[in-house]
């Protein structure tokens, strides 16, 4: 069968159209990525800004609250916890000095800065604490605090010691009165107390009075400890003295209370001092 002949001009036209269409497709393919890139701009990274840390203002002296009368003095904060190295145990002018029959004061004739509580001499820091404790005791209706003996100088302690030894003999006398240079009273931090109208002044029965019971339970809040507790003579060297309170500051008194340790020698792991070494 014979094939029909193509019409003149058809082949060149088809070729030209093919070329035009192909070129248009190539241009479109090349332009498309560029247009897409232009249509969606790359995001600009935002620089991160470190926040400025907040700084707590340093409290001024006027920011420190004043303890009202009758309220316990707040503990001095050591930052994190109780600091056992805050004060010396050997220097006579230290708040935590431990004086006993094996540990004389250094210097042995030391005299503190004097203050007064109801006309009786004590160390100045002790006078302030006694005033707070007296107000607290009165507020609790436990009685009016009296101070029977506070600071005693080296010379005064000599007289007290010799009088007790002459009256009771050496062993019994020194169970009550320290030798000069070995007494807490010489530091001004010790206070022999009683209460108005309750009797038992400088006697063991003071422990059974309303004031004696209140002091035994609450003195630690004001920085005092009962220095010579019952049944501790083998450690302290002194008989039970429910009237003898020692100022050590609120931090140490609170720590001893929390650990249920009543004797300084035991708290600091010091040797017992039942008698003098000579």
FIPAVEX-758344 format. One record per residue (C-alpha): residue number from 1; residue in three letters; x, y, z. Coordinates in Angstrom, 3 decimals. Layout:
! residues N
+------+------+----------+----------+----------+
| resi | resn |        X |        Y |        Z |
+------+------+----------+----------+----------+
|  NUM |  ALA |        X |        Y |        Z |
...
+------+------+----------+----------+----------+
END
This chain:
! residues 278
+------+------+----------+----------+----------+
| resi | resn |        X |        Y |        Z |
+------+------+----------+----------+----------+
|    1 |  UNK |    0.000 |    0.000 |    0.000 |
|    2 |  UNK |    1.371 |    3.373 |   -0.858 |
|    3 |  UNK |    2.036 |    5.854 |    2.022 |
|    4 |  UNK |    0.627 |    9.410 |    1.794 |
|    5 |  UNK |    3.227 |   12.064 |    1.197 |
|    6 |  UNK |    3.692 |   14.751 |    3.886 |
|    7 |  UNK |    2.573 |   18.216 |    3.174 |
|    8 |  UNK |    5.168 |   20.710 |    2.291 |
|    9 |  UNK |    6.590 |   22.675 |    5.289 |
|   10 |  UNK |    5.325 |   20.475 |    8.076 |
|   11 |  UNK |    8.682 |   19.107 |    9.161 |
|   12 |  UNK |   10.505 |   22.462 |    9.587 |
|   13 |  UNK |    7.581 |   23.917 |   11.534 |
|   14 |  UNK |    7.461 |   21.013 |   13.943 |
|   15 |  UNK |   11.174 |   21.242 |   14.533 |
|   16 |  UNK |   10.982 |   24.955 |   15.266 |
|   17 |  UNK |    8.159 |   24.466 |   17.747 |
|   18 |  UNK |   10.090 |   21.720 |   19.490 |
|   19 |  UNK |   13.118 |   23.963 |   19.891 |
|   20 |  UNK |   11.032 |   26.845 |   21.258 |
|   21 |  UNK |    9.190 |   24.675 |   23.760 |
|   22 |  UNK |   12.392 |   22.991 |   24.954 |
|   23 |  UNK |   14.070 |   26.345 |   25.494 |
|   24 |  UNK |   11.142 |   27.624 |   27.455 |
|   25 |  UNK |   11.206 |   24.574 |   29.714 |
|   26 |  UNK |   14.952 |   24.981 |   30.358 |
|   27 |  UNK |   14.531 |   28.653 |   31.272 |
|   28 |  UNK |   11.646 |   27.802 |   33.573 |
|   29 |  UNK |   13.651 |   25.105 |   35.351 |
|   30 |  UNK |   16.613 |   27.471 |   35.849 |
|   31 |  UNK |   14.485 |   30.352 |   37.090 |
|   32 |  UNK |   12.313 |   28.318 |   39.460 |
|   33 |  UNK |   14.931 |   27.683 |   42.235 |
|   34 |  UNK |   16.032 |   31.313 |   42.120 |
|   35 |  UNK |   12.440 |   32.570 |   42.442 |
|   36 |  UNK |   11.756 |   30.125 |   45.253 |
|   37 |  UNK |   14.857 |   31.328 |   47.066 |
|   38 |  UNK |   13.817 |   34.945 |   46.615 |
|   39 |  UNK |   10.261 |   34.273 |   47.766 |
|   40 |  UNK |   11.329 |   32.690 |   51.093 |
|   41 |  UNK |   14.080 |   34.752 |   52.693 |
|   42 |  UNK |   16.519 |   32.982 |   55.009 |
|   43 |  UNK |   15.623 |   33.692 |   58.668 |
|   44 |  UNK |   18.072 |   35.929 |   60.496 |
|   45 |  UNK |   19.320 |   34.359 |   63.726 |
|   46 |  UNK |   18.438 |   36.379 |   66.800 |
|   47 |  UNK |   21.462 |   36.650 |   69.103 |
|   48 |  UNK |   20.817 |   35.145 |   72.526 |
|   49 |  UNK |   21.091 |   37.579 |   75.429 |
|   50 |  UNK |   22.200 |   36.248 |   78.787 |
|   51 |  UNK |   19.885 |   37.476 |   81.548 |
|   52 |  UNK |   21.437 |   39.891 |   84.011 |
|   53 |  UNK |   21.691 |   38.098 |   87.382 |
|   54 |  UNK |   19.789 |   39.696 |   90.199 |
|   55 |  UNK |   21.965 |   40.849 |   93.088 |
|   56 |  UNK |   20.554 |   40.836 |   96.593 |
|   57 |  UNK |   21.359 |   44.053 |   98.398 |
|   58 |  UNK |   23.761 |   43.833 |  101.311 |
|   59 |  UNK |   21.838 |   44.557 |  104.493 |
|   60 |  UNK |   22.957 |   47.617 |  106.372 |
|   61 |  UNK |   23.320 |   47.840 |  110.121 |
|   62 |  UNK |   19.881 |   49.426 |  110.332 |
|   63 |  UNK |   18.358 |   46.326 |  108.683 |
|   64 |  UNK |   19.244 |   44.140 |  111.686 |
|   65 |  UNK |   16.101 |   43.639 |  113.794 |
|   66 |  UNK |   16.217 |   44.675 |  117.427 |
|   67 |  UNK |   15.118 |   41.951 |  119.818 |
|   68 |  UNK |   12.244 |   43.244 |  121.962 |
|   69 |  UNK |   12.497 |   42.770 |  125.746 |
|   70 |  UNK |   11.387 |   39.329 |  126.864 |
|   71 |  UNK |   12.099 |   37.657 |  123.536 |
|   72 |  UNK |   15.067 |   35.295 |  123.004 |
|   73 |  UNK |   17.960 |   36.781 |  121.069 |
|   74 |  UNK |   18.224 |   35.282 |  117.569 |
|   75 |  UNK |   21.286 |   33.121 |  116.836 |
|   76 |  UNK |   24.159 |   34.680 |  114.931 |
|   77 |  UNK |   24.022 |   33.053 |  111.499 |
|   78 |  UNK |   27.271 |   31.494 |  110.351 |
|   79 |  UNK |   26.056 |   31.179 |  106.757 |
|   80 |  UNK |   25.187 |   27.485 |  106.638 |
|   81 |  UNK |   25.372 |   25.849 |  110.055 |
|   82 |  UNK |   27.005 |   25.934 |  113.495 |
|   83 |  UNK |   30.674 |   26.901 |  113.233 |
|   84 |  UNK |   32.738 |   25.117 |  115.924 |
|   85 |  UNK |   35.772 |   27.293 |  115.199 |
|   86 |  UNK |   34.074 |   30.629 |  115.762 |
|   87 |  UNK |   35.722 |   31.230 |  119.158 |
|   88 |  UNK |   38.758 |   30.034 |  121.087 |
|   89 |  UNK |   38.366 |   27.536 |  123.934 |
|   90 |  UNK |   41.566 |   28.668 |  125.662 |
|   91 |  UNK |   41.696 |   32.465 |  125.608 |
|   92 |  UNK |   40.155 |   34.103 |  128.672 |
|   93 |  UNK |   38.426 |   36.800 |  126.610 |
|   94 |  UNK |   36.657 |   34.240 |  124.394 |
|   95 |  UNK |   32.907 |   33.676 |  124.596 |
|   96 |  UNK |   33.528 |   29.917 |  124.539 |
|   97 |  UNK |   36.498 |   29.682 |  126.900 |
|   98 |  UNK |   36.390 |   26.509 |  128.990 |
|   99 |  UNK |   37.687 |   27.075 |  132.505 |
|  100 |  UNK |   37.846 |   24.145 |  134.909 |
|  101 |  UNK |   40.193 |   22.517 |  137.403 |
|  102 |  UNK |   42.518 |   21.467 |  134.598 |
|  103 |  UNK |   42.217 |   24.619 |  132.501 |
|  104 |  UNK |   43.282 |   27.910 |  134.126 |
|  105 |  UNK |   42.455 |   31.214 |  132.480 |
|  106 |  UNK |   44.953 |   32.751 |  130.098 |
|  107 |  UNK |   45.976 |   35.271 |  131.301 |
|  108 |  UNK |   45.332 |   34.036 |  134.819 |
|  109 |  UNK |   44.458 |   37.519 |  136.171 |
|  110 |  UNK |   42.109 |   38.341 |  133.271 |
|  111 |  UNK |   39.370 |   40.947 |  133.730 |
|  112 |  UNK |   36.544 |   41.414 |  131.175 |
|  113 |  UNK |   34.839 |   44.561 |  129.949 |
|  114 |  UNK |   32.338 |   45.175 |  132.720 |
|  115 |  UNK |   28.605 |   45.688 |  132.442 |
|  116 |  UNK |   25.885 |   45.663 |  135.090 |
|  117 |  UNK |   22.697 |   43.731 |  135.735 |
|  118 |  UNK |   20.681 |   45.228 |  138.579 |
|  119 |  UNK |   23.830 |   46.773 |  139.995 |
|  120 |  UNK |   25.914 |   43.556 |  139.924 |
|  121 |  UNK |   29.048 |   43.358 |  137.767 |
|  122 |  UNK |   29.218 |   40.865 |  134.908 |
|  123 |  UNK |   30.793 |   40.943 |  131.456 |
|  124 |  UNK |   29.024 |   43.494 |  129.288 |
|  125 |  UNK |   27.731 |   40.839 |  126.877 |
|  126 |  UNK |   26.343 |   38.827 |  129.808 |
|  127 |  UNK |   24.494 |   41.843 |  131.201 |
|  128 |  UNK |   22.601 |   42.285 |  127.921 |
|  129 |  UNK |   21.625 |   38.612 |  127.802 |
|  130 |  UNK |   20.549 |   38.594 |  131.453 |
|  131 |  UNK |   18.239 |   41.549 |  130.807 |
|  132 |  UNK |   16.594 |   39.658 |  127.943 |
|  133 |  UNK |   16.230 |   36.503 |  130.030 |
|  134 |  UNK |   14.838 |   38.396 |  133.018 |
|  135 |  UNK |   12.186 |   39.989 |  130.793 |
|  136 |  UNK |   11.292 |   36.583 |  129.328 |
|  137 |  UNK |   11.041 |   35.025 |  132.766 |
|  138 |  UNK |    8.792 |   37.823 |  133.988 |
|  139 |  UNK |    6.613 |   37.520 |  130.879 |
|  140 |  UNK |    6.227 |   33.791 |  131.543 |
|  141 |  UNK |    5.209 |   34.612 |  135.152 |
|  142 |  UNK |    8.064 |   32.469 |  136.445 |
|  143 |  UNK |    9.420 |   35.135 |  138.769 |
|  144 |  UNK |   11.720 |   38.137 |  139.013 |
|  145 |  UNK |   15.318 |   37.229 |  138.214 |
|  146 |  UNK |   17.989 |   38.241 |  140.720 |
|  147 |  UNK |   21.751 |   38.038 |  140.349 |
|  148 |  UNK |   23.562 |   36.982 |  143.507 |
|  149 |  UNK |   27.056 |   36.810 |  142.090 |
|  150 |  UNK |   28.562 |   37.711 |  138.742 |
|  151 |  UNK |   32.106 |   38.843 |  137.973 |
|  152 |  UNK |   34.689 |   38.025 |  140.637 |
|  153 |  UNK |   38.249 |   39.246 |  140.207 |
|  154 |  UNK |   41.316 |   37.083 |  140.832 |
|  155 |  UNK |   41.699 |   38.646 |  144.290 |
|  156 |  UNK |   38.008 |   38.271 |  145.170 |
|  157 |  UNK |   38.055 |   34.626 |  144.079 |
|  158 |  UNK |   41.019 |   34.054 |  146.367 |
|  159 |  UNK |   38.922 |   35.220 |  149.319 |
|  160 |  UNK |   35.897 |   33.110 |  148.258 |
|  161 |  UNK |   38.008 |   29.983 |  147.759 |
|  162 |  UNK |   39.833 |   30.307 |  151.056 |
|  163 |  UNK |   36.586 |   30.916 |  152.951 |
|  164 |  UNK |   34.899 |   27.787 |  151.577 |
|  165 |  UNK |   37.950 |   25.615 |  152.199 |
|  166 |  UNK |   38.204 |   26.897 |  155.775 |
|  167 |  UNK |   34.505 |   26.184 |  156.318 |
|  168 |  UNK |   34.161 |   22.792 |  154.602 |
|  169 |  UNK |   37.647 |   21.413 |  154.182 |
|  170 |  UNK |   39.710 |   21.219 |  150.986 |
|  171 |  UNK |   37.722 |   18.602 |  149.043 |
|  172 |  UNK |   34.232 |   19.866 |  149.884 |
|  173 |  UNK |   35.296 |   23.502 |  149.687 |
|  174 |  UNK |   36.783 |   23.073 |  146.218 |
|  175 |  UNK |   33.652 |   21.263 |  145.071 |
|  176 |  UNK |   31.936 |   24.631 |  145.505 |
|  177 |  UNK |   34.580 |   27.300 |  144.944 |
|  178 |  UNK |   37.256 |   27.357 |  142.263 |
|  179 |  UNK |   40.799 |   28.413 |  142.887 |
|  180 |  UNK |   41.636 |   31.945 |  141.709 |
|  181 |  UNK |   42.431 |   31.927 |  137.988 |
|  182 |  UNK |   40.305 |   28.815 |  137.406 |
|  183 |  UNK |   36.842 |   30.292 |  137.966 |
|  184 |  UNK |   34.209 |   31.043 |  135.346 |
|  185 |  UNK |   33.145 |   33.980 |  137.489 |
|  186 |  UNK |   36.424 |   35.684 |  136.655 |
|  187 |  UNK |   35.428 |   35.719 |  132.962 |
|  188 |  UNK |   32.243 |   37.648 |  133.778 |
|  189 |  UNK |   30.259 |   35.033 |  131.832 |
|  190 |  UNK |   28.941 |   33.178 |  134.888 |
|  191 |  UNK |   25.854 |   34.171 |  136.856 |
|  192 |  UNK |   24.644 |   32.811 |  140.185 |
|  193 |  UNK |   20.932 |   33.575 |  140.059 |
|  194 |  UNK |   17.813 |   33.312 |  142.188 |
|  195 |  UNK |   14.253 |   34.661 |  142.093 |
|  196 |  UNK |   12.579 |   37.194 |  144.334 |
|  197 |  UNK |   10.459 |   35.594 |  147.037 |
|  198 |  UNK |   11.090 |   31.971 |  145.996 |
|  199 |  UNK |   13.832 |   31.114 |  148.495 |
|  200 |  UNK |   16.534 |   28.448 |  148.001 |
|  201 |  UNK |   19.126 |   31.103 |  147.163 |
|  202 |  UNK |   22.407 |   29.415 |  146.165 |
|  203 |  UNK |   20.998 |   26.064 |  147.239 |
|  204 |  UNK |   20.243 |   22.813 |  145.423 |
|  205 |  UNK |   16.530 |   23.237 |  146.185 |
|  206 |  UNK |   16.491 |   26.167 |  143.731 |
|  207 |  UNK |   16.025 |   23.481 |  141.054 |
|  208 |  UNK |   12.523 |   22.837 |  142.400 |
|  209 |  UNK |   11.355 |   26.445 |  142.404 |
|  210 |  UNK |    9.224 |   27.893 |  139.637 |
|  211 |  UNK |   12.111 |   30.083 |  138.511 |
|  212 |  UNK |   14.623 |   27.244 |  138.685 |
|  213 |  UNK |   12.458 |   25.013 |  136.502 |
|  214 |  UNK |   11.813 |   27.777 |  133.971 |
|  215 |  UNK |   15.511 |   28.649 |  133.721 |
|  216 |  UNK |   16.540 |   25.009 |  133.298 |
|  217 |  UNK |   14.070 |   24.667 |  130.412 |
|  218 |  UNK |   14.484 |   28.046 |  128.708 |
|  219 |  UNK |   17.890 |   29.580 |  129.478 |
|  220 |  UNK |   19.383 |   28.138 |  126.259 |
|  221 |  UNK |   17.132 |   30.413 |  124.189 |
|  222 |  UNK |   18.979 |   33.380 |  125.686 |
|  223 |  UNK |   22.460 |   31.909 |  125.280 |
|  224 |  UNK |   22.901 |   30.385 |  128.769 |
|  225 |  UNK |   23.633 |   26.834 |  129.852 |
|  226 |  UNK |   23.327 |   25.257 |  133.295 |
|  227 |  UNK |   27.061 |   24.831 |  133.737 |
|  228 |  UNK |   27.161 |   22.219 |  136.505 |
|  229 |  UNK |   24.289 |   19.759 |  135.916 |
|  230 |  UNK |   23.233 |   16.998 |  138.264 |
|  231 |  UNK |   25.367 |   13.830 |  138.404 |
|  232 |  UNK |   28.193 |   15.369 |  136.386 |
|  233 |  UNK |   30.706 |   16.069 |  139.175 |
|  234 |  UNK |   33.110 |   13.446 |  137.813 |
|  235 |  UNK |   33.381 |   15.530 |  134.638 |
|  236 |  UNK |   32.974 |   19.127 |  135.806 |
|  237 |  UNK |   34.624 |   18.839 |  139.221 |
|  238 |  UNK |   31.706 |   20.649 |  140.881 |
|  239 |  UNK |   28.533 |   19.540 |  142.614 |
|  240 |  UNK |   25.103 |   20.141 |  141.099 |
|  241 |  UNK |   24.565 |   23.926 |  141.038 |
|  242 |  UNK |   21.104 |   24.730 |  139.641 |
|  243 |  UNK |   21.758 |   28.432 |  140.269 |
|  244 |  UNK |   24.972 |   28.698 |  138.220 |
|  245 |  UNK |   24.359 |   29.646 |  134.584 |
|  246 |  UNK |   27.065 |   30.322 |  132.058 |
|  247 |  UNK |   26.659 |   32.580 |  129.023 |
|  248 |  UNK |   28.014 |   30.964 |  125.834 |
|  249 |  UNK |   25.857 |   32.724 |  123.228 |
|  250 |  UNK |   22.720 |   31.524 |  121.471 |
|  251 |  UNK |   24.535 |   29.579 |  118.742 |
|  252 |  UNK |   26.427 |   27.259 |  121.096 |
|  253 |  UNK |   23.560 |   26.947 |  123.585 |
|  254 |  UNK |   21.219 |   25.975 |  120.733 |
|  255 |  UNK |   23.694 |   23.445 |  119.333 |
|  256 |  UNK |   24.158 |   21.819 |  122.736 |
|  257 |  UNK |   20.391 |   21.681 |  123.185 |
|  258 |  UNK |   19.866 |   20.091 |  119.765 |
|  259 |  UNK |   22.483 |   17.417 |  120.504 |
|  260 |  UNK |   21.213 |   16.905 |  124.073 |
|  261 |  UNK |   24.688 |   17.509 |  125.517 |
|  262 |  UNK |   24.636 |   19.441 |  128.781 |
|  263 |  UNK |   28.321 |   19.664 |  129.712 |
|  264 |  UNK |   30.914 |   21.827 |  127.945 |
|  265 |  UNK |   33.706 |   19.301 |  128.457 |
|  266 |  UNK |   31.656 |   16.578 |  126.785 |
|  267 |  UNK |   30.487 |   18.791 |  123.948 |
|  268 |  UNK |   34.054 |   19.820 |  123.074 |
|  269 |  UNK |   35.420 |   16.322 |  123.850 |
|  270 |  UNK |   37.772 |   17.696 |  126.500 |
|  271 |  UNK |   39.235 |   15.622 |  129.351 |
|  272 |  UNK |   37.195 |   15.431 |  132.525 |
|  273 |  UNK |   38.363 |   17.758 |  135.276 |
|  274 |  UNK |   37.307 |   16.268 |  138.626 |
|  275 |  UNK |   40.314 |   17.671 |  140.509 |
|  276 |  UNK |   43.298 |   19.950 |  140.219 |
|  277 |  UNK |   46.565 |   18.510 |  138.988 |
|  278 |  UNK |   48.498 |   19.793 |  142.009 |
+------+------+----------+----------+----------+
END
